[in-house]
Amino acid sequence: MIAFILAWITISFVLVTWGEIFLSIYNKLCKQSEQYNLIDKLLLGLSLLIIPLSVWSLWLPSNHYFLFVSTGISIAYWFVRRKYLQKQIKKFKSQIKELSKLELGIIILAIMIILCSSLWVEGVFDSVFYHHQNIRWNEQYSVVPGLGNLDDRFAFNSNYLLISAMFTFRFLFGEAIYPLQSCVLIFFVFWIFHELFTSKYEIKRTILLFSFVLFYFVNIKFLLDTSTDILPNLIAYYLIAKIILYPDFIKKNYLLGLAAPIFAITCKLSIAPFILISGYILFRLVKERNYRPLFFALAITLLIVTPWLIRNVILSGYLIYPFSGIDLFSFDWKIPAHIGIKQQEYIKHIGDHFFNAVILHPAAKSRDPLWINLLTTFIYILTTISLITASINLWIRRKQIEISAYIVFGVICIILITWFMNGPDARFAHGILAAAIMTGGASFFLTNKRDIQTPKLSVCIISLFLILSAGWSAKRTQDKYTTLTEVETNRERPFSSIIYRPYPYDIYLGINRNTHFKPYSLNNGIIIYISSSYHTYDMLPASTEMGDAGKLCNYKCLEARGHSLQDGFRLKVECKD
């Protein structure tokens, strides 16, 4: 708990400051006067910070040393702009004063529930399969040539996993914690409740809250660990919701709509149609002949995308993996094209599998419990209804509704069509599904001249959210406590340690790494460790046996490219066909 509080404070300070730096540079160079709130600046900070971090990672590990540098720059920035800092603190205090003590208490309680839910590393499959190890590779090494040959999912190169590496605080706590996406989440929660309370429970904000509650509970396990889906979906969900609530937002505030979608796509390629929002802003800039922001946007796009593409090539041999169709290079570490094709097939297969399992066999618990599967089906139904109602309302009121609503609705539809065709697992598009529900509900009220207040409905939704989320967190902690104290007691760490830092999943399971992993010798004295399960945790370097969980590279085909792990891996010649 203490670890997460310190981590959230540090992450918030660094990202918001870098967002301020980004905004100051943009406004000065482009002669703009754009203004943003805290969560906007946090997302701008992510979009800017990934640029020097990506370049840094080409030569150096992305760990606490980069965190020290970025924190030092943040402190220096505010030291130089002390008066501006005082103004920003006063501005934030005035936002807090807009809330009653009860409303502020509700926000604090919601954040505390998220904090308590973070006491246990959840052990989501992909997290313990490759996310944690991937983050540790980023922490301890610069980008490793052919790392995708150890496990081809390392070649996905999500910028979420790269930026998470600088925020693990391993240097401080002796082991990694993963607080980044929960930090972004609490900013989102604050924004939603602040919008709701200051609008006096206006109905579009109530619908937003309802869609968020659905989003939260259907992803409750993924929110508490690492996920390459959560952050880009949260960014898309937030921007769409903000444009629906403030139709002029992308007409007057270009920077966030230009930078955030680019960053989101480098975290998860499946969100690629989200770039259409940036495309619309670029179109407006060209139409208005506003060339300074246009050139700035193009420069930022190049600065974000270029090092990401370079990292892709170093990791896999391809510009974008697993899309091996763009085959421009012949490095010795290049992943065979047939593995990339199989990975695409596997992603679609697993998406189709979970989509069918949720709808046809919700009680089978193939991944999630029955209640989450039923909730997912409910979300699918609501999304379908919302898309239909939004289409009708946008057509009927086409002369009254701002074009920005049509833009976001088109983006939602294109992303969902792409999602459905390429493996419709809910976790790949949960933010877009929630945004569709919010858009469908709000479409009834986009032309209202008078706000409709729904305090009773809002209170019911708030109460439901707080009671269920607190109850789920308490029940989960009770179950973990029972396992640790009554079922087995041979754990390396006492239950009380959660007050200090989250309880690791492998220690909770009672995993002995000395017996769980067996060493396997490659050439040049390089040793990798083979897990007896699909889980590699953050063991490094580690792999698993071939199986049906998307493990497509056989570790017995590996060769070391040199005498250190930094030199990377390649496949033996006989294994490339």
C-alpha positions in Angstrom: 0.0 0.0 0.0 2.7 2.4 1.0 4.7 1.5 -2.2 1.7 2.3 -4.4 1.1 5.6 -2.7 4.7 6.7 -3.2 4.6 5.4 -6.8 1.4 7.2 -7.7 2.8 10.5 -6.3 6.0 10.1 -8.3 4.3 9.0 -11.5 1.8 11.9 -11.2 4.5 14.5 -10.6 6.7 13.3 -13.5 4.0 12.8 -16.1 2.0 15.9 -15.3 5.2 18.0 -15.3 6.3 16.5 -18.7 2.8 17.3 -20.0 3.3 20.9 -18.9 6.6 21.0 -20.6 5.1 19.5 -23.8 2.3 22.1 -23.7 4.6 25.0 -23.0 6.8 24.1 -26.0 3.8 23.6 -28.3 2.1 26.8 -27.3 5.3 28.8 -27.7 6.4 27.3 -31.0 3.0 27.2 -32.6 1.7 30.5 -31.1 -1.2 28.8 -29.5 -2.9 29.3 -26.1 -4.3 25.8 -25.4 -5.4 24.9 -21.9 -5.7 21.4 -20.4 -6.8 19.8 -17.1 -4.7 17.4 -15.0 -5.6 14.2 -16.8 -5.0 15.9 -20.2 -1.5 16.9 -19.0 -0.9 13.3 -17.7 -1.7 11.9 -21.1 0.5 14.6 -22.8 3.3 13.6 -20.4 3.0 10.0 -21.5 3.1 11.1 -25.1 6.2 13.3 -24.7 8.1 11.1 -22.2 8.0 8.1 -24.5 10.2 10.0 -27.1 13.4 10.4 -25.0 12.8 7.1 -23.3 12.5 5.2 -26.6 15.8 6.8 -27.8 17.4 6.1 -24.5 16.4 2.5 -24.7 18.4 2.0 -27.9 21.6 2.3 -25.9 20.7 2.1 -22.2 18.3 0.2 -19.9 15.0 1.9 -19.2 15.1 1.8 -15.5 15.4 4.1 -12.4 18.3 6.0 -13.9 15.9 7.4 -16.5 13.4 8.0 -13.8 16.0 10.0 -11.9 16.8 12.1 -14.9 13.1 12.8 -15.8 12.4 13.6 -12.2 15.4 16.0 -12.0 14.2 17.8 -15.1 10.7 18.0 -13.6 12.0 19.6 -10.4 14.2 22.0 -12.4 11.2 23.0 -14.5 9.1 23.9 -11.6 12.0 25.7 -9.9 12.3 27.9 -12.9 8.5 28.4 -13.1 7.8 28.8 -9.4 5.1 31.5 -9.8 3.3 29.5 -12.4 3.4 26.5 -10.1 1.7 28.5 -7.4 -1.0 29.5 -9.9 -1.5 25.8 -10.8 -1.8 24.8 -7.2 -4.3 27.5 -6.6 -6.2 26.4 -9.6 -6.3 22.8 -8.4 -7.4 23.9 -4.9 -10.3 25.9 -6.5 -11.4 22.7 -8.3 -11.4 20.9 -5.0 -13.4 23.7 -3.4 -16.1 23.3 -6.0 -16.9 19.9 -4.4 -18.8 19.4 -1.1 -17.1 17.5 1.7 -19.4 14.5 0.9 -18.4 14.6 -2.8 -14.8 14.9 -2.1 -15.1 12.0 0.4 -16.7 9.8 -2.3 -13.7 10.5 -4.7 -11.2 9.7 -1.9 -13.1 6.5 -1.0 -13.1 5.4 -4.7 -9.4 6.0 -4.9 -8.8 4.1 -1.6 -10.8 1.1 -2.9 -8.6 1.0 -6.0 -5.5 1.3 -3.7 -6.7 -1.6 -1.5 -7.5 -3.7 -4.6 -3.9 -3.2 -5.7 -2.5 -5.0 -2.6 -2.2 -8.3 -4.5 -0.6 -8.8 -7.9 -3.5 -10.5 -9.8 -1.5 -13.0 -11.9 -3.4 -12.3 -15.2 -2.2 -14.9 -17.7 -0.3 -12.6 -20.2 1.2 -10.7 -17.3 2.9 -13.7 -15.7 3.5 -15.3 -19.1 5.5 -12.5 -20.7 4.6 -8.9 -19.5 6.6 -9.0 -16.3 9.6 -10.6 -17.9 9.4 -8.1 -20.8 9.4 -5.2 -18.4 12.4 -6.6 -16.7 14.3 -7.0 -20.0 13.5 -3.3 -20.6 14.8 -2.5 -17.1 18.1 -4.4 -17.2 19.1 -4.1 -20.9 18.9 -1.8 -23.8 16.8 -3.1 -26.7 18.0 -6.7 -27.3 18.5 -7.9 -30.9 16.3 -10.9 -31.7 14.6 -11.0 -28.3 11.5 -12.0 -30.1 13.1 -15.4 -30.8 13.1 -16.2 -27.1 9.3 -15.5 -27.2 7.8 -13.8 -30.2 5.4 -11.8 -28.0 8.4 -9.8 -26.8 8.5 -8.5 -30.4 5.1 -6.9 -30.0 7.1 -4.0 -28.5 4.3 -2.3 -26.6 5.4 1.2 -25.4 3.2 0.5 -22.3 5.7 -2.2 -21.3 8.6 0.1 -22.0 7.4 3.1 -20.0 6.3 0.7 -17.2 9.9 -0.3 -16.8 10.9 3.1 -15.5 8.1 3.0 -12.9 8.7 -0.5 -11.3 10.6 1.0 -8.4 12.6 -2.2 -8.1 15.6 -0.2 -6.9 13.5 0.9 -3.9 11.5 -2.1 -2.9 13.7 -4.9 -4.1 11.1 -6.2 -6.5 8.9 -4.8 -9.3 5.5 -3.2 -8.7 3.3 -2.2 -11.6 1.4 1.0 -10.7 1.3 2.9 -14.0 -2.2 2.0 -15.3 -3.8 2.2 -11.9 -2.3 5.7 -11.6 -3.9 6.7 -14.9 -7.1 5.1 -13.7 -7.4 7.2 -10.6 -7.0 10.4 -12.7 -9.8 9.1 -14.9 -12.0 8.4 -11.8 -11.3 11.9 -10.4 -12.2 13.4 -13.7 -15.5 11.5 -14.1 -16.7 12.3 -10.5 -15.6 15.9 -10.8 -17.6 16.3 -14.1 -20.6 14.6 -12.5 -20.6 16.7 -9.3 -19.8 20.1 -10.8 -22.5 19.6 -13.4 -25.0 18.8 -10.7 -25.5 15.3 -12.0 -26.2 16.2 -15.6 -27.5 13.2 -17.5 -24.7 12.8 -20.1 -22.2 12.7 -17.1 -24.5 10.1 -15.4 -24.4 8.0 -18.6 -20.6 8.3 -18.6 -20.4 7.1 -15.0 -22.6 4.1 -15.8 -20.5 3.1 -18.8 -17.4 3.5 -16.6 -18.8 1.2 -13.9 -19.3 -1.4 -16.6 -15.8 -0.9 -17.9 -14.3 -1.1 -14.4 -16.0 -4.4 -13.3 -15.5 -6.3 -16.6 -11.8 -5.4 -16.4 -11.4 -5.6 -12.7 -8.7 -8.3 -12.8 -6.7 -6.7 -15.7 -6.7 -3.3 -14.0 -4.8 -4.7 -11.1 -1.9 -6.1 -13.1 -0.1 -5.3 -16.3 -2.1 -5.1 -19.5 -1.2 -3.8 -23.0 -4.9 -3.2 -23.6 -6.0 -1.1 -20.6 -3.9 2.1 -21.2 -4.7 2.6 -24.9 -8.4 1.8 -24.3 -8.5 4.2 -21.4 -7.0 6.9 -23.6 -9.5 6.3 -26.4 -12.4 6.1 -23.9 -11.4 9.3 -22.3 -10.9 11.3 -25.5 -14.2 10.1 -27.0 -16.1 10.9 -23.8 -14.5 14.3 -23.6 -15.4 15.1 -27.2 -19.0 14.0 -26.6 -19.3 16.2 -23.6 -17.3 19.1 -25.1 -17.9 19.1 -28.9 -15.6 22.0 -29.5 -12.7 20.4 -27.7 -10.9 19.1 -30.8 -11.7 22.3 -32.7 -9.7 24.4 -30.2 -7.4 22.0 -28.4 -5.3 20.2 -31.0 -2.3 18.9 -29.1 -3.9 16.1 -27.1 -5.9 14.9 -30.0 -2.8 14.8 -32.1 -0.3 13.2 -29.7 -2.4 10.8 -27.5 -3.7 8.6 -30.4 -0.2 8.1 -31.8 1.1 7.0 -28.4 -1.9 4.7 -27.8 -1.3 2.9 -31.1 2.4 2.2 -30.2 1.0 0.6 -27.0 -1.6 -1.6 -28.9 -1.9 -1.9 -32.7 -5.5 -3.0 -32.5 -6.5 0.6 -31.6 -5.0 1.9 -34.9 -8.3 3.3 -36.3 -8.2 5.8 -33.3 -5.7 7.7 -35.5 -8.7 9.0 -37.4 -9.2 11.6 -34.7 -5.7 12.9 -35.3 -6.4 12.8 -39.0 -9.5 15.0 -38.6 -7.5 17.5 -36.6 -4.8 17.5 -39.3 -7.5 18.1 -42.0 -8.8 21.1 -40.1 -5.3 22.5 -39.7 -4.7 22.2 -43.5 -8.1 23.7 -44.2 -7.5 26.6 -41.9 -3.9 26.9 -43.2 -2.7 26.8 -39.6 0.7 25.4 -40.5 2.7 25.7 -37.3 0.6 23.1 -35.3 0.5 21.0 -38.5 4.2 20.8 -38.8 4.6 20.3 -35.0 2.1 17.4 -35.2 4.0 15.8 -38.0 7.3 16.2 -36.1 5.8 14.7 -32.9 4.4 11.7 -34.9 7.9 11.1 -36.4 9.6 11.4 -33.0 7.2 8.9 -31.4 6.9 6.4 -34.3 10.5 6.4 -35.6 12.3 5.0 -32.4 9.4 2.6 -32.0 9.9 1.2 -35.5 13.6 1.0 -34.9 13.0 -1.0 -31.7 10.6 -3.3 -33.7 13.3 -4.1 -36.2 15.9 -4.8 -33.5 13.5 -7.1 -31.6 12.0 -9.0 -34.5 13.6 -8.0 -37.8 10.4 -6.4 -39.1 9.0 -2.9 -39.0 5.8 -4.1 -37.3 5.5 -7.6 -35.9 3.6 -9.9 -36.4 2.9 -8.4 -39.8 5.7 -10.0 -41.7 4.4 -8.8 -45.1 6.5 -5.7 -44.8 9.9 -7.6 -45.1 12.7 -5.0 -45.7 15.6 -6.4 -43.7 17.7 -9.6 -43.6 19.3 -9.5 -40.1 20.4 -12.8 -38.7 18.0 -12.4 -35.8 14.9 -12.0 -37.9 11.9 -14.1 -36.7 10.8 -16.5 -39.5 7.7 -15.2 -41.4 5.7 -18.3 -40.7 5.9 -17.7 -36.9 4.4 -14.2 -37.4 1.6 -15.7 -39.6 0.9 -18.3 -36.9 0.8 -15.6 -34.2 -1.8 -13.6 -36.2 -3.9 -16.8 -36.5 -3.5 -17.5 -32.8 -4.6 -13.9 -31.8 -7.7 -14.3 -33.9 -8.4 -17.8 -32.6 -8.1 -16.8 -29.0 -10.3 -13.8 -29.5 -13.0 -15.9 -31.2 -12.6 -18.5 -28.5 -13.3 -16.1 -25.6 -16.1 -14.3 -27.5 -17.9 -17.6 -28.1 -17.1 -18.8 -24.6 -18.7 -15.7 -23.0 -21.9 -15.9 -25.0 -22.4 -19.7 -25.4 -20.7 -21.1 -22.3 -20.6 -18.4 -19.6 -20.6 -20.9 -16.7 -17.6 -22.8 -18.1 -15.2 -20.2 -16.6 -12.7 -20.5 -19.4 -11.0 -17.4 -18.1 -13.4 -15.3 -16.0 -16.0 -16.2 -13.4 -19.7 -16.5 -14.4 -20.6 -13.0 -13.3 -18.0 -11.3 -15.4 -19.0 -13.4 -18.4 -22.7 -12.4 -17.9 -21.6 -8.7 -17.5 -19.6 -9.0 -20.8 -22.7 -10.3 -22.6 -24.7 -7.5 -21.2 -22.1 -5.0 -22.5 -22.3 -6.6 -25.9 -26.1 -6.2 -26.0 -25.9 -2.6 -24.7 -23.2 -1.8 -27.3 -25.4 -3.1 -30.1 -28.4 -1.1 -28.9 -26.2 2.0 -28.4 -24.8 1.8 -32.0 -28.3 1.5 -33.4 -29.7 4.4 -31.3 -26.7 6.6 -31.9 -27.1 6.0 -35.7 -30.8 7.0 -35.6 -30.3 10.0 -33.4 -27.3 11.3 -35.3 -29.3 11.0 -38.6 -32.5 12.6 -37.2 -30.6 15.5 -35.6 -27.9 15.8 -38.3 -28.5 19.5 -38.8 -28.1 20.3 -35.1 -25.3 18.0 -33.9 -21.7 19.0 -34.2 -19.5 17.2 -36.7 -17.2 16.0 -33.9 -19.9 13.6 -32.7 -20.0 12.0 -36.1 -16.2 11.7 -36.1 -16.0 9.9 -32.8 -19.0 7.7 -33.8 -17.3 6.8 -37.0 -14.1 6.0 -35.1 -16.0 3.8 -32.7 -17.7 1.9 -35.5 -14.4 1.3 -37.5 -12.5 0.1 -34.4 -15.4 -2.3 -33.5 -15.6 -3.7 -37.0 -11.8 -4.2 -37.1 -12.0 -5.8 -33.6 -14.8 -8.1 -34.6 -13.0 -9.3 -37.7 -9.7 -10.0 -35.9 -10.8 -11.8 -32.8 -13.4 -10.1 -30.7 -12.2 -10.7 -27.2 -13.7 -8.0 -24.9 -10.4 -7.1 -23.4 -9.1 -5.9 -26.7 -11.7 -3.2 -27.0 -13.3 -2.7 -23.6 -12.7 1.1 -23.6 -14.3 1.4 -27.1 -17.3 -0.7 -26.0 -17.8 1.6 -23.0 -17.4 4.6 -25.2 -20.0 3.2 -27.6 -22.5 2.8 -24.7 -21.8 6.3 -23.5 -22.2 7.8 -27.0 -25.4 5.9 -27.6 -26.9 7.1 -24.4 -25.7 10.7 -24.8 -26.9 10.9 -28.4 -30.5 11.5 -27.0 -29.3 14.7 -25.3 -26.7 16.2 -27.6 -29.1 19.0 -28.8 -30.8 19.7 -25.4 -30.6 23.4 -24.6 -31.3 22.8 -21.0 -29.4 20.4 -18.9 -31.3 17.4 -17.4 -30.2 16.6 -13.9 -30.5 13.0 -12.6 -29.2 13.1 -8.9 -31.2 10.1 -7.7 -30.0 7.9 -10.6 -26.4 9.1 -10.1 -26.5 8.4 -6.4 -27.7 4.9 -7.1 -24.9 4.2 -9.6 -22.3 5.7 -7.3 -23.5 3.6 -4.3 -23.5 0.5 -6.4 -20.0 1.1 -7.6 -18.6 1.8 -4.2 -20.4 -1.1 -2.5 -19.6 -3.7 -5.1 -16.0 -2.6 -5.6 -15.3 -2.4 -1.9 -17.0 -5.8 -1.4 -15.0 -7.4 -4.2 -11.7 -6.0 -2.8 -12.5 -7.2 0.8 -13.6 -10.7 -0.4 -10.5 -11.0 -2.5 -8.2 -10.0 0.4 -10.1 -12.5 2.7 -9.6 -15.3 0.2 -5.9 -14.5 -0.1 -5.5 -14.4 3.7 -7.2 -17.7 4.0 -4.8 -19.3 1.5 -1.8 -17.8 3.2 -2.7 -18.5 6.8 -4.9 -21.6 6.8 -4.2 -23.6 3.7 -0.4 -23.3 3.6 2.0 -21.4 5.7 5.4 -21.9 3.9 5.4 -18.6 2.2 8.5 -16.3 2.0 6.6 -13.3 3.1 4.0 -12.6 5.8 0.5 -11.5 5.0 1.1 -8.2 6.8 3.7 -7.2 4.2 0.8 -5.9 1.9 0.8 -2.8 4.1 4.2 -2.0 2.6 4.1 -3.4 -0.9 1.9 -5.6 -3.1 2.1 -9.4 -2.6 3.8 -11.0 -5.7 1.8 -13.7 -7.5 4.5 -16.3 -7.6 5.2 -16.0 -3.8 1.4 -16.3 -3.2 1.4 -19.5 -5.2 4.3 -20.8 -3.2 6.5 -21.1 -6.3 10.1 -22.1 -5.6 12.0 -20.7 -8.5 14.9 -23.1 -8.0 12.7 -26.0 -8.8 10.1 -24.3 -11.0 12.7 -23.4 -13.6 15.3 -25.7 -15.1 18.5 -24.3 -16.7 19.1 -24.9 -20.4 22.5 -24.1 -21.9 22.8 -22.4 -25.3 26.1 -21.8 -27.0 28.7 -19.4 -25.8 28.0 -20.2 -22.2 24.5 -18.5 -22.2 21.9 -20.1 -20.0 18.2 -19.7 -20.2 15.6 -21.0 -17.7 12.6 -23.1 -18.8 9.4 -22.8 -16.7 7.5 -25.9 -15.7 4.3 -24.0 -16.4 3.2 -21.3 -18.9 4.3 -18.7 -16.3 7.8 -17.1 -16.5 6.9 -14.3 -14.0 9.8 -11.8 -14.1 12.5 -14.5 -14.3 15.2 -13.6 -16.8 16.0 -15.0 -19.3 13.1 -17.5 -19.3 11.0 -19.4 -21.7 8.4 -22.2 -21.7 7.7 -25.4 -23.5 5.9 -25.4 -26.8 2.1 -25.5 -26.2 -1.3 -24.2 -27.1 -0.9 -20.8 -25.3 0.7 -19.0 -28.3 4.2 -20.2 -27.5 5.5 -20.5 -31.1 9.3 -20.3 -30.8 11.0 -23.5 -29.6 13.7 -22.7 -27.1 15.7 -25.7 -28.4 16.1 -23.8 -31.7 17.7 -20.8 -30.0 21.3 -19.6 -30.4 23.0 -16.9 -28.6 24.4 -14.2 -30.9 27.3 -13.4 -28.5 28.7 -14.0 -25.1 26.1 -11.8 -23.2 22.4 -11.5 -23.1 22.7 -8.0 -24.5 23.9 -9.5 -27.8 20.6 -11.2 -28.3 19.3 -14.4 -29.9 18.7 -15.9 -33.2 17.3 -19.2 -34.5 19.4 -22.1 -35.8 19.4 -22.3 -39.5 17.5 -25.6 -39.5 14.7 -24.1 -37.5 14.0 -21.1 -39.8 11.9 -23.1 -42.3 
